[in-house]
Amino acid sequence: MRVLGIESSCDETGVALVDASGDGVPALLAHALHSQISMHQAYGGVVPELASRDHIRRVLPLTREVLASAGLSLADVDVIAYTQGPGLAGALLVGAGVAASLGAALDRPVMGIHHLEGHLLSPFLSADPPEFPFVALLVSGGHTQLMRVDDVGSYELLGETIDDAAGEAFDKSAKLLGLPYPGGPHLSKLAEQGSPEAFALPRPLLHSGKPDFSFAGLKTAVLTQVRKLEAQPGGITERQRADLAASTQAAIVEVLVKKAMLALKETGLKRLVVAGGVGANRQLREQLNAICEKRRIRVHYPELHLCTDNGAMIALAAALRLQRDMATLTRGGGFEVKPRWDLSQLASASQL
């Protein structure tokens, strides 16, 4: 069974093909990705209308590229999966519309996938796939959550952010430092030149004893510090900018690591999965690897090229649900997108 996955929730268009034959982990046959970073940089952030229009231009050429790379044709596809939500409404509609059209033309079933479930399960495509059950640290875009994962579709929310997500803290702090979009990776690169102890920034909820997060206060502290430095004679120096970037990253990473360890302690589990774009952060990986080795905890990550939004994770999530007979499939008719969709509300009922 071959599943074609289409991702178009925000500013990346991804298409992938996986083979879910048998009971093992589905194999990734091919994938292709187009990032809209260069297009949105001039605006300092994602412009939804431009994002939607670019998805329209990219999705079919990427589909042809994936099929050619796999040496297959559309006729060889058994199921078409797409990101149903959450995300930008217009962007989601592009992927949903293409998936529904292909399904109608090929007489193939179509399957809507939760974007965050895709991230959550993406480490199963890595060279070191996890085993159930595990604690998942999901740090993707506007989402920061800790989940207990017992199987595909069996998710328990342990903690989440009460305001800004970790990714937002990276991006907003980077913007305050005058760094270009997307801010997170630029802040992490600049942090390599600075001292993480140069500025005493807050770690909200660090000692709360609960696996919840808060990063809005950190962003405010960065803003206050930037204003102080800019007001000094000569303004903020490059050294100070690097030190503030390093201190900001250190604060975010410390909170993420401590909360992940707290969730593992509360559940008694010894396996951690880290997924989402922030999961590619080098400092986060280094600190998690060190503390997990010390505590004899197995930690798993997606491959670096699969940390950001991509079609592979959507095809994989669909394939794993199909293997467990948990798929919600449609044939013909309309389609639905869910710009706001809580992962805890994810249905697992099968409907053909």
N, C-alpha and C positions, 0 to 999 in steps of 0.2 A: 504494500500500500504506500503510494507516494503522496505526500502532502505539500502543496504549494502555499507558502506563507507570505502575506503582504502586510507591511508595517508602514503606517502613514499618520501617526498620531500627532506629530509635532513638526520638527525641522529636519528629519531624515527620512528618506524613502528607502525602504529595504524590501528585498524579495529573496526568498530562499526556497529550496526544495529538500525535503528529508524523506528518507525511506524508513517506514515503520513496520517492515515485514518482521514477523516473529515477535517474541516477548522481550527481547533485549532493548537497550537504549537505542532509539532511532538514530540512524546515521545521516549526517549532513552531506548531501550530494553536491550542492553548490549554493552560493549566496552572493548577492551583489548589493552595494549600498551607495547611496548618493547623499552627501551632507550639504545642507543649505547655508553653512556657516558664512561663506564669503558673501552671499547675497544679503544676509541679515546684518552683517557687521556695520554697514553704513548707518543703520538705525539703532544700534546698540542693544538689539534684542529681536526676538521673533515677531514678525509682522504676519498675523494669521492669514490675511488675504493672499499675500505673496507666497506664503508657505503652501496654501492649497493649490494655487496655480502651478507652482513648481512640481508638486506631486503629480499633477495631471500630465505634465510633460515627461516625467521620469519613469513612471511605474511600468508602462508597457515596454520601453526599451530595456529596462532592467530585467523584466520577465523574460524577454527574448535572450538576454545575455546569460541568465541563469540556466535556461533550458539548453542553450548551446553548450555551455560549460559542462553540463551533466550528460550531454549527448542524447537528449530526449526531446520530445515534442509535447505540445499541450494535450494531445490524445493520451499520453502516458500518465497524466495527472489523475489521481483518484478523488482527491478532496482539495478544496480551496479554502484556506483559512485567512482571516483578516483581523486586524485590530479593531475591536468594536468599541473600546473605550478603556480608560478615560483618555482625554486628549482634547485637542482643538476640534470643534464640531465640523468645520469645513474640511479640515485635513482628514478627519476620520471618514467623512462621506466619500472622499476620493477612493480610498482603499476599499470601502464597503461597496461602492458602486462598481468598481472594476471586478471585485470578487463575485458579486451577484451576476454581472454580465457574462463573465467567463463560465460561471456555473450554469446559467441558462443556455448559453451557446453549446457547451460541451455535455449538457445533461449530467452534471456532477454536483454532489452535495456541497453546500457552503457552510462554513462554521465561523462564528464570531468568537474572538479570544480576548480575554482581559489582558491589557498591556502589562500590568504588574505581575500577573501570573507568568507571563513570558519571561520577565526578568528573574522572577523567583526560581524558575526551573532551568534557566540558561546554563548554570554550571554542569548540567548533565551532558552538555556537548563538549566539556573540557576533557583533557587527557586524564584527569583525576576526578571522575564524577562522584558525587556523594551517594549516601544510602539513607533511606528513611529510618527513623525520624531524625529531624535536625531543627536547630534554631536558625532562622534566616534574618540577617540584617539587610533590609531592603533600603537602599539609598539611591533613589532615582529621581532626578528632577525635583518636583515639588513634593516628593514623598520620602519620609524617613520613618520606617516601621520595624518593629521586631515581631516576628511571627514564629509560632511553633508549627512545624510542617510534619504531619504524620504520613501523608501520602498525597498524590495528586488530587486536588480538590478538597483536602482536609487541612484547613488552615485556622489557627487560633491566634488572634491578635493579642500580643503580650504588652506592647507599648508603642506609642507613636508620638510625633511632634505635636505640641499644642499650639504652635504658631509657624514660624519659618522652618523649612526643611534644611538639611545639611547642605544640599546642593544650592539652595537659595542663599544660604549664609556665605558660601564660597563666591557665588556670582555677584551678590549685592556688595560684599566687602571688596571684591575686585573692582567693581565699578567705582566705589568710593576712592580707591587708590588710583583711578585713572587708567585702568587696564582695559583692553579691548574685549569685545564679545567673541566667544563665550568666556566669561571671566574665570571660572573655576580652574581650568588647566593653566591659564596664564598666571594666576595667583600661586599655584603650586610650583610652577617653574621659577617664579621670582623668589619664592620662599627658600629655594635651594641656596640663595646667596645671602640669606639673612640669619639672624639668631632667633630661635623660638622662645627665648627667655627675655628678649629685649623689652617687651611690654607685658604688663600684668593684666591680661584680659579675662573677663568673667567666663566661668563654665556653668551656665544655668542648669539647675536641677542635678548637678553632678552628684551631690550627696543626699538626694531626696529619698533614696532607698527604693525607688520605683523605676521601671524601665521606660519612662517617658522622656521626651526630649523637648528642649526649648532653645532656639537660636536667635530670637528677635533681640534679646538683650545684648548678645554679642555683637550683632550688627550695629546697634546703637552705640556701643562702646567704641567700635572701630570708627564710626562717624565722628564721635567726640574727639578721638585721638587725632584723626586726620585734620580736623579743624584747628586743633592746638598746634600741630606741626606746621600747617600752612600759614598760621598767623605769626610764626617766629620770623626774625629777619632772614631773608633769603628763601623763605618757604621750606617745604619738605625736601630733604635730600634723598638721593637714590638709595643711600644706605638705610636711611630711616624707612623708606618705602619697603625695602626688602625685609627689614626687621619686623615691620608691622605685618607684612604678608606671612612671614614665618610664624609669628606669634598667633595670628588668626588661624592658620592651618593647625598649629599645635593644639589650640583650644578645641577646635571642632573634632579633631582626631581623638583627643583624650576623652571627650564625652562619648563618642561612638564606641570606643574600645571598652570603657567602663560599663556602659549600658549593655553591651553585648555579653560581657562576662556576667553581669547580674542576671540576665535572662537565662543564660546557661545554668547558673547556680540554682535559680528558682525552679527550672524544669528538670534538673538532674541529667540533662543530655550532655553528650561529649562530642557533638559534631555541630560545626557552625558553617553556614553558607553565607557568603557576602555577594550581593548582586546589585546591579544598577551602575550608573555612570560614575558615581563617587567611589565605587569599588575598585576603580582603576588607580586611585590615588596611591602613590608609592609609599608615603609615610604611613598611611592607614594599613597597608598590607604588611609592611615591616613590623609595625607594633603589634598587630594581631598575630602574625606568625610567631613573634618572640613570646608573647604571653600564652598563646595556645600550646606552644611546644613545652613551656614550663609546666602548664597545667594538664598536659597530655590530652589535649583537645584537637581533633582533626578539623582543619579549616579548608574550605573549598571556595574557589573563585571561578567566574567565567574566564575564558580566554580574553586577553586584553581587547582584541578586535571585536568581541561580542559583549563588551560592557555597556556600550551605548545602545540606543535603539537600533534594532535590526530585524530583518525578516526571519532569520534563523530561529530566534526564540519564539516567534509566533507559530511557525510551522512545528517546532518541537512541542510546544504546549498542546497544540491540536492533536499531534500524533500520540502523545502520552495519554490524553483523554480518550482517544479512540481505542487505544490498547486496553483501557480499563472499562470500555463500554460506558463512558460518561459523557459522550459527545452530544451536543445540541446541534443538529444538522437541519438545514432547510433545502428545499428544492423548488426553484422558481419563486415567483412572488416578489415581495419587496425586501427591504433590508432595514436594519435598525442600528443606530450608533448611540453610545452612552457617554457623552462628554464627562459626566460626573458619575463614577461607578466605584463604590467601595468594594474592596477585595473581599471583605467579610460577607458581602451579599452575593458572592458568586454562586450561581446555581450549578449543581452537578447532575441534574436530571437528564436523562437521555431522551431525545425526541427526534424521530425520523420523519 
